[in-house]
């Protein structure tokens, strides 16, 4: 009934998602801890960034909004519609403004 700890050296990214946001940890330190058949993943270190699901990061939203001359909400919606593709989101918004 001992505890086993194993370091996972080849992990480059950990992604956690909720219905509204995504937390990405780049270059984390990850270990598995197994006790009585139950495995727990322990994540530490690395660089964390937060993104909106399908809407891109805050920087992406600001860029699309400024380039297309629209609100942050419109930019977020366009990014969701384009699957996070910045260029496509800007094109969609500009087409709506200039039919």
ROKE-87116 format. One line per field, with one value per residue: residue in one letter; x negated, z, y of N, C-alpha, C in turn. Coordinates in nm, 2 decimals, padded with zeros to 4 digits. Last residue first. Example, Ala and Ser with C-alpha at 12.3 -4.5 7.8 and 13.67 -1.06 7.14 Angstrom:
REM residues 2
r: c(s,a)
nx: c(-01.28,-01.32)
nz: c(00.71,00.78)
ny: c(-00.22,-00.57)
cax: c(-01.37,-01.23)
caz: c(00.71,00.78)
cay: c(-00.11,-00.45)
cx: c(-01.29,-01.32)
cz: c(00.79,00.78)
cy: c(00.00,-00.33)
REM end
This chain:
REM residues 99
r: c(x,x,x,x,x,x,x,x,x,x,x,x,x,x,x,x,x,x,x,x,x,x,x,x,x,x,x,x,x,x,x,x,x,x,x,x,x,x,x,x,x,x,x,x,x,x,x,x,x,x,x,x,x,x,x,x,x,x,x,x,x,x,x,x,x,x,x,x,x,x,x,x,x,x,x,x,x,x,x,x,x,x,x,x,x,x,x,x,x,x,x,x,x,x,x,x,x,x,x)
nx: c(02.05,01.86,01.90,01.87,01.61,01.48,01.53,01.40,01.13,01.09,01.11,00.90,00.68,00.72,00.90,01.08,01.30,01.46,01.63,01.46,01.39,01.64,01.67,01.45,01.53,01.76,01.64,01.48,01.60,01.39,01.18,01.02,00.79,00.90,01.01,00.78,00.63,00.80,00.80,00.53,00.51,00.67,00.69,00.99,01.24,01.23,01.23,00.97,00.68,00.39,00.08,-00.22,-00.51,-00.66,-00.54,-00.34,-00.10,-00.04,00.22,00.29,00.44,00.51,00.39,00.28,00.14,-00.08,-00.14,-00.33,-00.43,-00.57,-00.64,-00.58,-00.58,-00.28,00.04,00.35,00.68,00.97,01.32,01.58,01.59,01.24,00.94,00.59,00.30,-00.05,-00.34,-00.54,-00.68,-00.89,-00.91,-00.73,-00.82,-00.62,-00.58,-00.37,-00.32,-00.20,-00.08)
nz: c(-04.70,-04.47,-04.23,-04.30,-04.38,-04.14,-04.01,-04.18,-04.15,-03.88,-03.89,-04.05,-03.89,-03.66,-03.58,-03.40,-03.55,-03.64,-03.42,-03.23,-03.36,-03.35,-03.07,-03.02,-03.17,-03.03,-02.79,-02.85,-03.16,-03.45,-03.64,-03.71,-03.55,-03.29,-03.28,-03.32,-03.08,-02.87,-02.92,-02.87,-02.60,-02.48,-02.71,-02.85,-02.85,-02.78,-02.45,-02.38,-02.19,-02.00,-01.92,-01.73,-01.75,-01.49,-01.18,-01.18,-01.12,-01.07,-01.09,-00.93,-00.93,-00.71,-00.60,-00.36,-00.53,-00.74,-00.91,-01.16,-01.25,-01.44,-01.50,-01.82,-02.07,-02.03,-01.96,-02.01,-01.97,-02.12,-02.06,-02.04,-01.95,-01.92,-01.95,-01.95,-02.07,-02.07,-02.25,-02.26,-02.09,-02.04,-01.77,-01.51,-01.22,-01.00,-00.70,-00.51,-00.18,-00.07,00.00)
ny: c(04.55,04.63,04.49,04.23,04.23,04.27,04.03,03.85,03.94,03.88,03.60,03.53,03.61,03.44,03.17,03.06,02.99,03.19,03.22,03.32,03.56,03.69,03.72,03.90,04.12,04.19,04.26,04.47,04.63,04.73,04.75,04.55,04.60,04.60,04.34,04.18,04.26,04.18,03.90,03.84,03.91,03.72,03.44,03.29,03.18,02.92,03.02,03.25,03.16,03.22,03.07,03.00,02.81,02.60,02.46,02.16,01.91,01.58,01.35,01.05,00.73,00.47,00.25,00.35,00.61,00.77,01.06,01.19,01.52,01.78,02.11,02.26,02.41,02.60,02.57,02.72,02.71,02.84,02.90,02.80,02.54,02.47,02.28,02.28,02.14,02.15,02.06,01.88,01.61,01.43,01.35,01.29,01.10,00.92,00.76,00.56,00.44,00.12,-00.12)
cax: c(02.11,01.86,01.91,02.00,01.71,01.47,01.58,01.54,01.20,01.08,01.20,01.04,00.71,00.72,00.82,00.96,01.22,01.35,01.69,01.53,01.29,01.58,01.76,01.46,01.41,01.77,01.74,01.42,01.59,01.51,01.26,01.15,00.78,00.84,01.10,00.89,00.58,00.76,00.93,00.59,00.43,00.71,00.64,00.85,01.23,01.27,01.25,01.11,00.74,00.53,00.15,-00.08,-00.45,-00.61,-00.63,-00.40,-00.16,-00.08,00.12,00.31,00.34,00.56,00.45,00.39,00.17,00.02,-00.15,-00.22,-00.46,-00.46,-00.70,-00.55,-00.70,-00.39,-00.09,00.24,00.56,00.86,01.18,01.56,01.68,01.37,01.05,00.71,00.42,00.07,-00.22,-00.57,-00.56,-00.87,-01.01,-00.71,-00.84,-00.70,-00.58,-00.46,-00.30,-00.29,00.00)
caz: c(-04.78,-04.61,-04.23,-04.24,-04.48,-04.24,-03.96,-04.15,-04.28,-03.93,-03.80,-04.10,-04.02,-03.65,-03.69,-03.35,-03.48,-03.73,-03.55,-03.21,-03.33,-03.48,-03.15,-02.96,-03.21,-03.17,-02.80,-02.81,-03.01,-03.38,-03.59,-03.78,-03.70,-03.35,-03.26,-03.41,-03.22,-02.89,-02.93,-03.00,-02.70,-02.48,-02.60,-02.85,-02.87,-02.92,-02.54,-02.39,-02.31,-02.00,-01.99,-01.75,-01.78,-01.62,-01.26,-01.12,-01.22,-01.00,-01.17,-00.93,-00.98,-00.75,-00.73,-00.35,-00.40,-00.73,-00.77,-01.13,-01.18,-01.41,-01.43,-01.68,-02.01,-02.11,-01.89,-02.08,-01.90,-02.13,-02.07,-02.09,-02.06,-01.86,-02.01,-01.87,-02.10,-02.00,-02.23,-02.30,-02.11,-02.18,-01.82,-01.65,-01.29,-01.12,-00.76,-00.62,-00.27,-00.08,00.00)
cay: c(04.44,04.67,04.64,04.27,04.21,04.38,04.16,03.83,03.94,04.02,03.68,03.50,03.67,03.59,03.22,03.12,02.88,03.15,03.18,03.19,03.46,03.66,03.64,03.76,04.05,04.15,04.15,04.35,04.62,04.68,04.87,04.55,04.59,04.72,04.45,04.17,04.28,04.32,03.98,03.81,03.98,03.87,03.51,03.33,03.32,02.95,02.90,03.22,03.19,03.19,03.17,02.99,02.95,02.64,02.53,02.27,02.00,01.70,01.42,01.19,00.82,00.60,00.23,00.25,00.56,00.66,01.00,01.11,01.40,01.70,01.99,02.23,02.36,02.56,02.58,02.65,02.75,02.74,02.94,02.94,02.58,02.49,02.36,02.26,02.23,02.10,02.15,02.02,01.69,01.47,01.44,01.28,01.23,00.91,00.89,00.56,00.55,00.23,00.00)
cx: c(02.10,01.92,01.92,02.01,01.85,01.58,01.58,01.60,01.35,01.15,01.20,01.14,00.85,00.75,00.83,00.86,01.09,01.26,01.58,01.58,01.35,01.47,01.70,01.55,01.41,01.65,01.76,01.51,01.52,01.49,01.39,01.23,00.91,00.83,01.03,00.98,00.69,00.71,00.90,00.72,00.49,00.63,00.69,00.82,01.09,01.26,01.30,01.14,00.89,00.59,00.30,-00.02,-00.30,-00.56,-00.57,-00.50,-00.22,-00.15,00.09,00.19,00.38,00.44,00.51,00.47,00.29,00.02,-00.04,-00.24,-00.33,-00.50,-00.58,-00.64,-00.68,-00.51,-00.19,00.11,00.45,00.74,01.09,01.41,01.65,01.46,01.18,00.82,00.53,00.18,-00.11,-00.46,-00.60,-00.74,-00.97,-00.80,-00.81,-00.70,-00.67,-00.46,-00.41,-00.25,-00.09)
cz: c(-04.93,-04.70,-04.37,-04.25,-04.43,-04.35,-04.06,-04.11,-04.27,-04.07,-03.85,-04.02,-04.07,-03.79,-03.70,-03.45,-03.43,-03.67,-03.65,-03.34,-03.31,-03.46,-03.28,-03.03,-03.15,-03.22,-02.94,-02.82,-02.98,-03.23,-03.53,-03.74,-03.77,-03.50,-03.32,-03.40,-03.32,-03.03,-02.95,-03.02,-02.84,-02.58,-02.60,-02.72,-02.87,-02.95,-02.68,-02.48,-02.30,-02.13,-01.99,-01.83,-01.81,-01.63,-01.40,-01.22,-01.15,-01.10,-01.09,-01.01,-00.98,-00.80,-00.78,-00.49,-00.40,-00.59,-00.76,-00.99,-01.16,-01.35,-01.39,-01.63,-01.86,-02.03,-01.98,-02.00,-01.96,-02.06,-02.08,-02.11,-02.12,-01.97,-01.92,-01.92,-02.02,-02.03,-02.16,-02.27,-02.15,-02.20,-01.96,-01.72,-01.44,-01.19,-00.88,-00.68,-00.38,-00.18,00.00)
cy: c(04.46,04.57,04.70,04.42,04.25,04.36,04.27,03.97,03.94,04.03,03.83,03.58,03.65,03.65,03.37,03.17,02.93,03.04,03.13,03.14,03.32,03.55,03.60,03.67,03.91,04.08,04.10,04.23,04.49,04.67,04.83,04.68,04.60,04.71,04.58,04.29,04.28,04.35,04.13,03.90,03.96,03.95,03.66,03.40,03.38,03.10,02.95,03.11,03.17,03.24,03.13,03.10,02.93,02.78,02.57,02.34,02.12,01.79,01.55,01.25,00.96,00.68,00.36,00.25,00.47,00.61,00.90,01.06,01.32,01.57,01.91,02.12,02.33,02.52,02.52,02.67,02.66,02.79,02.82,02.98,02.72,02.53,02.36,02.34,02.18,02.20,02.08,02.12,01.83,01.55,01.50,01.39,01.20,01.05,00.88,00.70,00.54,00.33,00.12)
REM end
